[in-house]
Amino acid sequence: MRASLPELLAPAGSMEAVRAAVQNGADAVYLGFGTFNARRGAKNFSAEEMREALLYCRLRGVKTNVTVNTLASDRELPALLDDVRLLLEAGADALIVQDLGAARRIHQAFPEAVLHASTQMTIHSLEGARAAKELGFSRVVLARELPLDAIRHITEHAGVETEVFVHGALCMCYSGQCGLSAVIGRRSGNRGLCAQPCRLPYGGKNNYPMSLKDLCLLPRLRALCEAGVSSLKIEGRMKRPEYVAIVTRIYAAVLREGRAPTQEEMDTLAKVFSRDGFTQGYLDDQPGPSMFGTRPAAPESGLKPLYDVAARSFAEGQECGHVPVQLHFTAHDGAPMQLQADDGTHTVCITAGVPERAQKRETTAADVEGSLRRMGGTVFNAERVTVELDSGLRIAAKQLNDLRRQTLGALTQARTTVPPVREHTQTAEMLAKHTPFSGYTVQVRTLAQITDEMAALPIQAFYVPAAQLAGHPVRAAQLASLGCTLVPVLPRIVWDREQTEVLRQLEACKTLGCTAALCGNIAQVALVQRMGLTAYGDFGLNVFNAAALDALYDMGVQRQTLSFELRLPQIRDMRKPLETELIVCGRLPLMLTENCMIAGAKGGCKRDGKGVCAKGAYYLTDRRGARFPVFREEHCRNSLYNSQPLYLERNEYQQTGITYARLLFTDETPRTALHIAQAVLDGRQPDFGAPATRGLYRRGVE
């Protein structure tokens, strides 16, 4: 185990949970504030409560990371910056951010603010971590799907701190890439209000193909320490404070004692909360059916005694003596007494009155030390006490007690004083680029969907998976000869061990004459540019405001697809410094998973490309009978699409100032795709064979 242990980072959804985390051994806590945090359903904090919580932690030497990790619209960014100002002035140590635009604006306004890249940014590779560093982040919260060797590789080479989830709920979808809750119920995970539809049954009462067990990496803490991870994160801002206390206490003990957990500790964690037990399948690089589970209908018995003990650990006034101090007392004949306190960062010194000469019993050094060590009820513990005392002096106990209280009060003041916050009131914005509506693009899943008839349509670009172009060079060359502009689409998830193959595919695409590539993650922009290709940004970058477009413009992105969670008026009013694109037709992508939705808890799917998922679309059917297509992606990942196709009328999107409108084809046959494309280009509503939806473009998300 490395000499310096990683911090233990605990959740806090209330002031009680803050005390629970701190008094049970957390080195840091993460909290939510206002409307810009990804757990808006938690109790969270008012402004006054947040100040109290930050002060409480600051005094005890516990770091505070505050979540500002949702997407914000242009109109919301000023309010977000107001929240940030309050947090920084109150002493928040770091801000956890998802939105590229929010990160840019925070850095411009508060250049000394410490930013952590939220797991919602879907950072899962060394290139992604380095891109986050270039954007000003000092820490990245890695995707929960990563195995240990990937975590170690990123940590060793990225040049930023890494934070890893070690306990709590697992989302089925890669964080930041889920649109399921938003599209079917307007409750956006990217806006902090996920309704967790993945926990519901699909295709039958007892079939839960998207409900994963909770994560528990307690037995693997040593391996994560040796990998160099900076922070071990417990999930649970929606959980009660007793849960926070119990889980934090167990993890703190195992981490600091450098040992394996006991069976009793594992049983306690399972009793407090689990879904058919725990999993560490992702860390062990073994996703599969064993990772799935559901929460029992009735809670486990015997929780009350556990909760009662936990509650006592963080009751009001309960203190564990978090802050070790060194005290040095001096008293010389005829001179004022002095007490100096040093906590390793701050040093304070208080002077008191001149001691009297002893008439009977003189005060000894042992008397002084005994009095000064009485720190019960404070956050301090006397690690070392030294005394310089002339003989023949008498010092009253009250004098020593008063001197100790004054000195610790001064040290408290020093520890809780927040340095002035430097703010820049002027921020630079890119000039708007007035690009008229320039036509349509088409995205396909297979090259076969681009027939010669489709190629003859006035389509500005065809987005095709890089693997499809590289795997069918003859057909790709034929399409290029017909005048088609082919743009390879990179997988949104590319682990470091998969990057070589993707680069090979891109090289093959360059040979075919491709000059640009569609990037679904910040990791891919620099990679594409190093290959001499132009970077286009896809919907996976979650662009929700003009400041995000500014950030991507700075990165060299020349065309960016906007979030399909935006409303049309928001898109219209958005300043656009580069070409923009909008998905206007087709099934919207709702989830991207490392685990197999097709196999689910029942098994039967092979991770070798030969299972049922390799044979085309598979469908999950919800309780209302809606059928959601699921496709196998490269490396046996899954993508889930909406049950209804999207269709916007031409006049709806052409007035928003976008440059291109995209038609997205998934499970359509080549003939159906052709008919839909012809209808859209003619300004007619296509015959989808099923009712269409306008998605979120009119109704928006909460």
N, C-alpha and C positions, 0 to 999 in steps of 0.2 A: 504494500500500500504506500502511496506517495506520502511524503512528510506532511504536506498541507492538505487537510481534508476538504472536500467540496462543501459548500454551504448547503444546509437543509432548508428548503424553501417551502413554507406552509401556506395554505389558503386561509383567507379571512373574509367572510361575507358580512361580519358585524363586529362591533366592539368586543363583544363577548368572545368571538372567535379569535380576535387579535390577542386577547389575554390568554386564551387557551393555547394558541400556538407559541407565544413567547414563554409562558411559564412552563411549557413542556419541552423546551429545547430547540425551538426553531432559531436558525441564524438569520433568517429573512422571512418576510411575509409578503404576499401579493394581495392587493385590495382593489376593489372596483369603485369608481366614483362617477356620478353623473350619468348621462345617457350614452356615453361613448365607451362602454365596456362590454365585453362579450358575455357577461352574465347579468344582463339587465333585470332578470327575474330574481336575482338574489336580493337580500335586504339592502345591501350596499350602505353608503354613508352619506349623510348630509355634509355640508361644508364644515359645520362646527364639529361633527363627529369625526370627520377626516382629520381635521387639525388635532383633535384629541388623540386619535390613533397614531398619527405620525409622531407626535410629541412623546407618547408612551413608548414607542419603539426606539426613537432616537435616544432617549435617556438610557435605555437598557442596551444600547449597542446593537440593536437588531435592524437590519436593512429593510427598507420599504420599497417595493416595486408596485407602481400603480398602473392598472390597466386602462389604456386609452386605445383599445385594440379593436375598434369597429370601423367600418367604412363610413365616411362623413361626406355629405354633399357640400357643394360650394357655399350654400347659405349657412351651413352648420359649422364650417371651419372657424369663423370668428368666435363662436361659443366654445368650441373645443380649445382654442388658444386661451380663452378666459379661464377654463378649467385648469389648463396646464400652468398658467400663472399662479393660480391659487395653490396648486399642489407644490410647485417649486418653492414658493414663498413659505409654505408650511413645512418644508423640509423633506419632501419625497426624494429618495435616492435615485430612482430610475423610473422611466416610463416605458410600458410595454405597448408597442405600436404595430398595427397591421398595415394601415393605409399608407401607400407611398406618398400621397399628397400631404397627409397629416404629418408624416415624418419630415418632409421637406419644409413645411411651414413652421414646425416646431424648431427645427435647426436654424432657420432663418431668424426667427423671433427670439429664441433662447439658445444661443450658440453653445452654452456650457451644459445644457441638459443632456443627461445620459439616457440613451435610447436602447431598448432591447427589442429585437425583431420577434414579434409574436409567432407562435406556432401557426397562426392563421396565414402567415406568409408562405407556408408550405416549403420551407427550406429543408432540403433532404440530400444535399450534395456539397462537395467542397466548393464548386463553382458558385453555388447559391450562397454559401457562407461568405465567400470573398466578395460577392456582389453586395451583400448586406453591409459588409465593412466599408466598401466604397461609398455606400449611401449614408454612412455616418453612424451605423449601429455598432455598439461595443460588445454586444452579446446576441447570440441567436438561440431561440428555442427550437430545437430540432423536431422534425416530424416524428410522431410516436411509432411509426412503422419501421424505423431503421433498425437493422441488426447491430450487434456490438462492434463488429469489425468496421462498419461504416461510420459509426459514432467515433471510434478511435481515430480513424483516418482523417475525418473532418477536424476533430479536436487538435490533432497534432500539426496540421498544416494550414488551418484557416487564418490564424492570427487574430481571432476573436474568441471570447469566452463562449462555451457551449452550455446549454441548459437542457436537461433531459427529464421527462416525466417518469416517475418511478412508481406512482400509486394512484389508483382512481379509475374513473370511467374512461372507456375507449370509444371514440366515435368510429363508426364503420368507414366513413369517408375520410380521405386526407383532409385535415383541417384547412379551411379556406377555400376548398373546392366543392363545397356542398351547396346546392341550390334547391334541394328537395323540399325543405320546410317552407322556404320562401315561395316557390312556384305553386305549391298545392295549398298553402294556407296564409301566404303573405308574412309569415313570421321568419325573418331572415336570420340564419346563423351568422352571416357576415355583419349583421346589425345587432347581435346580442340577444335574439329572441327565438332561438331554435326551439321548435315544439317536439323534437325527437321522434319524428315519424318512423325512423329506422327501428325503433323499439317495438313497433306494432307487428302483428302477424301478417304474412302475405302467403296467399295460396293455400290457406287452411288455418284452422283455429290454433293449432299447436306448431305452426311452422314459422320460425323467427329467423329468416335468412340474413338479417342485418343487425342482430343484437349480439354484441360481443361481451364476454366476461370482463370484469374489471382487471386492470393491470395491477400486478404486485411484483416488484423487483427487489423486495427485501432480501431474498437469498443471493442477489447478484450485486450488492452494493460494492463489494470489494473489487469486482471486475470493472465497474464504472469508475471507481476511484483510480484504479490503475490506468484506465483509459484517459485520465486527465480532465474529466468533465468538471466544470466549475460549479454547477448548481444541480441539485437533485430536487425535483419538484413534485409535490403532492397535489393532486387535483381535488377540488371539493369546495368551491366558494358557495355552493348551494347547500352544503351540508351543515348540520347543527354543530355548535361549538364543542360538544362532548366528543363528537366524531373526530374533529380536528385535534383535540387534546390527546385522545387515545392513539391515533395513527402517528401523530408527531412524536409522542413519547417513545413509542416502540422503534420508529425509524432512528430517532436520535440516539437511543441506547445502542442499537446494533451498529450504527455508523461509527460512533465515538469509541466503542469498545473493540472495534475491528474484529467482530466475531460473526458466526452464523446465527440466524434467528432460532429461538427455541420453538418447539411445537406449540407450546402454550401461546406464544406471541402470534404465530400464524393462525391459530384457532381464534384468538381474540379478534384479529383483523377480519377474518371471515364472518365472525358473528356480528360485528359492528355493521358491515355492509359488504355484500358480494353478490355476484350473479352466477349461481351454480359453481362457486369457487373462483379461483383467480387464473390468470394466464401470464406467461412471459414469452409467448410464442414469437412475437416480433423480434425481441432482443436475441432470441436463439435462432432466428432466421427459419422458423418453422410455423408459418401461418397455416391454417387449415381448420377442419371441423372441430378440433378440440378447443378452439378459442371461443366458441359460441356458447352463450348462456343467457338466462333470463332471471329476473329477480323474483323470488318466491312471493306468492300473494300475501302471506302473513309474515310479519317480521319474526326473526328468531326470538325465542324466549330467553330470559335471563339477562336482558340488556339493562334493566333498571339499576342493578347493583354496579355494573360497569360505569354507567352514566353518572351515578351518584358520586363515585370515587373521582371520576374525571372532573365533575363540576367543582368539587372541593379544591382541585389543583389550580383553578383559575378564578376562585372567588375574589371579590373586591378586597384589596389589601394584601392578597397573597403575593409573596415575593420570594424569589430563589437566590437573591444576591448575585445578579448577573454580572456586575461590574467589579472586577478586582482592582483594588487601589493600594498604593503604597503611601503610608503616612510617615511623616518625619516631624517629631515634636522637639522643640528647643525651649528651655527655660534656664536663664542664667540670673544670678543674683543681681538685682538692681536694673534688670532689662525686661522689656515686654516679652510675654510668651508668644510663640509662633507655632502654627500647625500648617504644614505643607501637605497637600494631597496630589498624587500623580496617578492618572489612569492609563498612562502610556501614550496618550495623545494630548491631554490637557494637564496643566499644572496650575494649581491655585495656592495661595498662601494667605492666611488670616492671622492678624496680630491682635492679641488680647492684653489685659492689664499686667502689671508687674506683680510677680508672686511675693507673698509675705515670707518672713523668716519664721521657721517653725518654733512654737513655744513648747510643744510637747513632742508629739510624733511627727517626724518629717515624712513627706511624700516620696515614695520610691519610684524607680523606673517601672517596676512591675505594676505598681498602682496605676500609673499613667497608661501603660499599655493595655491593662485590663479595661480601663474606662473607654479608651479610644476604640477598642475592638467591639464595643456594644453597638452594632449597626442593625439590629433586628428591625424589620419593618421598612427598611430602605432597600434600594436597588444595589447597594454597595456591599462588598465584603473586604475586610482588611487582609490583604494577601501578605503584607509585611508592615510591621510597625517598628520604627527605630526612635529611640529617645535619647536626647542630650539634656541632662538634668544635673544642675549643681546640687551638692549636698546641703542639708540644713534648710530646705525650702518647704513650705506648706502650701499646697494647691487644693482648693475645695473641689469636691466632686462636681458640684454645679458648674464651676468654672470650666472644667474639662468637658462636661457634657455640652455646655453652650458653645465652646470653641469647636467641638466636633460637629455640632449641628450647623454652625455658620460656615464651616469649611466645606462640608458636604453640600450645603445649599449653594455655595459659590461654584462648586464643581458641577452641580446639577445645571446651573445657569450656563456654564461654559459648554456643557455637553448638548444642551438643547438650543443653543443660539444658532440660527440658520444664517449662513453668509448671504450678503445681498445678491439678489437675482439680477443678472445683467440681461437687459431686453433691448432688442432692436425693433423700433416701431416701423421702419421702412423695409418692405420686402420686395424683391425683384420678381416680376412675372414675365413670362415669355409673351411676345407679341402674337396675337391671333393670326392664324394662317387661313385666309379666305379661299378655301378650295370648294368649287361648286360640286354638286352631286355629279359623280363621274361614272356611275353605272353599277354593275352587279359582279359579285364574286360567287363562286360555287365551291362548297366543301363537300367532299365525298369520303366514304370509308374505304371504298375499293376502287381501283382504277377502272374496273368493268362498268362502273356507273357512268363513266364518261364515254358515251357512244360517239360515233362519227357525227350523228345528228346533234348531240349535245355540244360537240366541239364546234359546230358551225354557228351556234348561237353567239350573239354579241356579249360574251362574258369577258370581263377584264382580267380575271385570274381564276385558276382552278387550284384549290388547296387540297393536296393529296398527302396521306401519310408517307413519310420519308421511306418507310419500309416497303410500301407499295411501289413507289417509283423505282427504288433500287432493285426490287425483286422482279420487276417487269420492264426492263430497259427497252425492249423492242417496241412494246405498245407505247411507252412513254415517248420514245423518239418519234413514233408515228404521229402522236398528238402534237408534239412540238412542231413537226413539219406542217401540220394543219393550221399552225398559227396560235396554238394554245399557249398561254403563259402558265407554266406549272410552278407551283410554290410548295415545297415540301413542308409538311406539318410535323413538328417534333412532338414526341410524347410529353405530356405535362410532367410526368415523373421519369427521371433518368438518374438512377443511382450511379455512383462513381464506377462501379464494376461493369455497368452497362454502357458507359460513355463511349468506349472504343468502337462498339458496334454501331452506335448512332453516328459517330464521326465517319465511319466507313460508308454508311448510307448517304450522308451529306456529300461526301466526295463523289459518290456515284451520281447524285443529283446534279452536282456542278458539271460533271462530264456531259450530262444531258442538256446543259445550257441553262439550268436554274440559276437565278441571280439573287433570290431572296428566300428567307425561311420564316415560318410562323412559329413564334416562341410562346410557350404557355407558362413560363416560369422565369424569374429574374436571373436564374443560373444560366439561361441559354443565350442571353443577348450577347454577352462578350464572346462566348464560344462561337456563335454564328459569325460575328464580325471578324474574329481571328481567321476564319476560313475564307474571308473575302466576300461574304454574302451580306445582303441588307437584312436587318432585323425588323420584322413586323411583330407586334405584340398581340397575343390572343386574349380571349375572355378570361383565362385563368389568372391574369394579372390583376383582376378585380379593380378596374379603373372606374372611380366613382366621382371624380372631381377634376377640375382643370389643373390643380397643383400636381396631381399624379401624372397628368400628361406632361407637365413641365419636367418632372423627374425623369420620365422616360425619354423625353426629348434630349435631356442632358446625357442620357446613356447612349444616345444615337439611334433610338427607335424611330422609324420613319412613318409607320402606320400603326394605329392602335385600335383594337376592338374594344368598345365600351361595354360596361357591365349591363347585363340584361335585367338587373334589378332596378335600374334607373327608370324614372317616368319620362315620357316624351318632352314635357316642358323643361325638365332638368337638362336633358340632352340639348335641347334647342338653346338654352341660355348658357351652356358651358363654353367658355373660351377654349378655342382649339388651336394650339400651336403647331399641330402636325395633322396629317391625314387621319381621319377617323372612320370607323366601320361599325356597323350594327347588324346583328343577326335578326332578320326580318321574316324568315320562313324556315320551317322545319322543326324537328323535335329538339327541345333545349336539353343540353347536358346537365344532369342533376347531381351525379355522384361519380367519384373516382376512388376505387378501393384497392387496397393491397390484398385483402382477403376475398374469397370467392363467394359472391352472392348466389351463384348458381348452385354451388355445393351446399352452402349454408351449414347448418348444424347436422345435416344428414350425410355429409360426405358424398363421394362419388365423382368428384372432379379431380382430374390429374393435372399437376403443374408441369406437364410436358407438352401441352398443346394438342393432346389427343382425346381430351374429355369432350363431353357434350357441348361445352361452351365454345369449342373450336368450330362448330358446325353452323355458325350464324347467330342470329339473335335468339335469346332466351327471354321469357317474359315473366315478370313478377306481377301477381294480381293482388290488388289490395282489397279491403273489406267491401268496397263499393263496386268491385268488378273492373276497375281501371287496370289496364295492362301496360306495364312499364318495360320497354325493351332493355335487355342487358347484353352487353357485348364483351367478349374476351379481348383485352388489349395485349400488347406485347408484354412478355414476362408474366403472363397469366394474371395480370390485373383486370379489373372489371370496370366498365363504365355503364351507368344507368341513365336513361333518357326519359323525358316526360311522356306520359301516356297520350297526350294530345299534341298534335302538330301546331306550331305557331304560324300565324299569318297576319301581317300588317298591310293595310292598304297603302298604295304608293304615296298618296298625298300626306299620310301620317308621318312617314319618315323623311321624305324629301324636303320637308320644311324645317327639319331639325339642324341642318347645317353639316350633316355627315357627308363623307366623301364617297363611301361605298356601302351597299346593302348586300348582306350575305344570305345565300340560300344554303341550308345545312341539310345534307342527306345522310341517312343512317340505314334504316331497314328497307328503304324503298328499292324496288327493282329498277334496273336501268330504264325500262320503258316508262315506269311511273315517275321516276326522277325527271325524265325528259319532258313529260306532259306538265308536270308541276312548274318546271323552269320556263317552258313556253308560255304558260298562263301568267306567271309573275311578270315576265318581260312584256307581255301584251297588256298588263294592267288588269287582268282578270283574276278572280279568286279561284285557286285550283280546286279540283275535286280530290280531296284527300281520302275519301271513302269513310270519313269520320268527322265529327265536329271539330272545328279549329278553335284556338284560343289566341287572344292578343297578349297573353303572358302577363307581365307586370308593367308593361309600358304605359298603361293607362291607370291602373289601380295602385301601383307602387307597393312598397313593403313597409312594415311597421319598424 
